[in-house]
Amino acid sequence: MTGESGPPVRRTVTVEAPLDRAFAVFTEGLATWWPSGYTWSGEVLETIGIEPCEGGHCFEIGPGGFRSDWGTVLTWAPPGRLAFAWQISPERVPEPNPERASEVEVRFEPEGKTRTRVELEHRGFARHGEGAEDYRAGLDSPAGWTLLLECYAAAFVA
């Protein structure tokens, strides 16, 4: 989608892991690499995760059972593909209306037996409405998906 909100944000990273492990770390191991500063709970974050099925939730859990759902799984096709609605508004608050959510698609492609190329595309920013263009620019910046995928790749470094 292009227009007011700009083209999709695309990032690629290659990790030193076989395909199935690369997918598992991105999904089941989200709490091991997602920066707590990029959550509502911050330093008191208990966990962040993705429920492993279409219709499942992307969520975080903080102290006292605080739970915030920030996405919905649209495609669950391990170990090759994951897509989810990004239900975080430009104001960085949960967006319960799925029609006002952008979409993140992540593809995992093997590069031999021990490496995996991970391709991420975040699209549909116009659905967020007012502030979508600036929101897209932030996620396209070094502090957006670039940083997040750097954190993900660092999870494979022993």
Secondary structure, DSSP 8 states (H G I E B T S, - for coil): --STT-S-EEEEEEESS-HHHHHHHHHTTHHHHS-GGGSSSGGG--EEEE-SSTT-EEEEE-GGG-EEEEEEEEEEETTTEEEEEE-B-TTSSB---GGG-EEEEEEEEESSSS-EEEEEEEE-GGGG-TTHHHHHHHHTSIIIIIHHHHHHHHTT--
